Amino acid sequence: MVTHLDIIHSWTKGKDTQWKPPPVRELSVGMRGLLVAASVLVFLAGFQLFILTEQTEHYFEWTIQPPLTAAFLGAGYWSSFLLEFLASRERIWARARVAVPAVFAFTMLTLVATLLHFDRFHFGSTEIFARVTAWFWLMIYLVVPPIVLVLWIHQQRLPRGEPASLGPFTCVHANDTCGPVSLHARDRRGAIHCV
């Protein structure tokens, strides 16, 4: 008697029939390092702004008034810390890449704002900490955007593909496997998934 396994075995001619997902593009070491470094920098900036809100003339790159504005900016930096840190922990590029355009856009726009308002920064301050952080700020925003761009292009050119994902949700009929009340989605290959 011929079984289903015998038929499958004859079709594959003895090859391993276990399904393996296609190889996916992993997060490069350079991109991971950039995301970790960026997360540390935005965490520190968030600390300066959120915790030291009333002392920005001493401990930040420019004086921010009122202090609530500094706290708001600090909270924004801390939220970007979470995005960048969690992205750096991902193994697959497709799961981490959402942070990269955000980092690039933010650093470019912040560089433009810095150059437009150069006179407001503490570059010539008598406060040594404020002066050092102002020059460090300028150095970071001059160096990071080109590095992000180079690593982003390198990351996109790495071999391997994208992970299989659900495409746009398509309504399909309920079936006995999922149950009568459930959400169904059809992926790019046409397979139905119970969600």
N, C-alpha and C positions, 0 to 999 in steps of 0.2 A: 504494500500500500504506500502510495506517495503522499507525503505530508507537505504542509506549507513550507516548512523549513527546508525540505529537499528541493522544492522549486526555487526558493530564494537562493539556496546554495548553488544551484545550477546556473542561475542568472548572474551571480557574482563570481562564478568560477572559483569559489573557495576564498575569495577576498574577505577581509574583515568587514562585516556589515554594520558594525556599530557606527551610528551617526556621530560625526565630530563637527563642531562649529567651525566655520572658516576662520583662519587666523585674522586677528584684528590689529589695527595700529595701536601700539602701546605708547604711553606718555614717555617722551625721551628724558634722559637724565638731565640735560640742560634745561628743558622746560620745567621739570620738577624743581630743580634748584632755583630757577627764577621765581616760581610761584611761592616757594618757601621763603626766599629772601624778601619778596614783596609782602608776604603776609607778616613777617617780622617788622618790616618798616611801617606798614600801616597800623599795626598794633601799637607801636611806639608813638606814632603821631596821634592815634586815638587817645592814648594815655595822657600825652601832653595837653590835649584839648579837652577831654572829658573830665579828667581829674584835676588838672591845674587850670581850670577855666578862668580864674580871676588873676592869674599870673602870667598871661601870655607875653607881656612885655619883657619878662625875664627868661621864660623857658620855651618860647616858640619863635618861629621864623619871622612873624610880624605880630603887632599888637592887634587883638581882636576885641572889639567892643560892640555890644554888651556881652557879658560872659555867657549868656544863654546861647548866643550864636556860636561861641567856641564849643560849648557842650553839644550842640546840634552837629557841628562838623566832626567832633570826636566820635559821636555815635555813628556817623556815616563811615568814618574810617574803620571803626570796629566791625561794622557790618561787612565791609569789604575784606576785613581780616578773615571772617568766617568763609566767605566765598573763595578766597585765594588759598587758604589753608586746606579746606575740604577738597578743592580741586587738586592740590598737590598730593593728596593722599590717594587719588584715583590711579588705577593701573592702566585703564583704557583711555586713550586720547578723547574719544567721543564723549566721555563723561566729564572730562576736565576742561574741554575747549571753551565752554561758556565763559570762563573767567578771562581768557586771553584777550578778546576784543574789548572787554571792559577795562582791563589794565592798560591796554594800548591807548584807547580813547581818553581815559582819565589822565594818564601821564602826559599825553600830547596837549590836551586842553589846559591842564595845570601849568605846563611849561609856557604856553601862550599867555595865560593870566599872570604868571610870574614876570615875564618879560614886559608886559604892558604896565604892570604896577611895581616895577623894580624899585622905585623910590620909597615904597611903603615897607620894604623888608629891612631887617636889622643888619644889613651888610656892614655898616659903619658904627654899630652900637658900641657903647662903652661896656655893656654887659657881655662878658666873654662867651657865656653859654649861648646867649641869643645870637651873637655874631657867628659862632661856629655852626650852630644849627641852620642859620640862614644860608651860609655857603654850602653846607652839606645838602640842604634842600635843592639848591640850584644844581649842584653836581648830580644828584639823583635824577632830577627831571631832564637833564641834558643827556644822561647816559642810558637811562632805562628804555625810552621809546625805541631807539635803534636796536638795542639788544632784544627787546620783545619782538620787533619786526623780523629780525634775522632768525631767531629761534622759532617763530611762528611759521615762517616759510620752510625752514628745515623740517619742522614737525609735519607739515602738510606733505612734504616730499618723501617721507619715510614709506617703505613698502608696506603692503598689507592693506586690507580694506576696512570698511565700516562694519560695525556689528549689525546683525539682523535686528530690525526694530519694527514696531507696529507702524504702519503708514497711517494715513488718515482713516478715521473710524468709518466703517461701512456697515450699514444695518444689514443683518442677515437674520434668517429665520431661527427661532429657538429650536434646539434639538434636545434629545433626551440626556445627552452627556452633561450639558450645562444646567439644565433645569428650565422650567418655563419662565421664571422671573430672574433674568441675569442680563448683563451687558455683553454683547458679542462684538468682536472686532475681527476684521480680515486683514492680514498682513500683506506685504508686497508680493509674496509668493502665492497668495490665495488661501492660505491655511486659516481656519477659524479658531479664535482664542476666546476662552471664557474669561471675562474680566470681573 
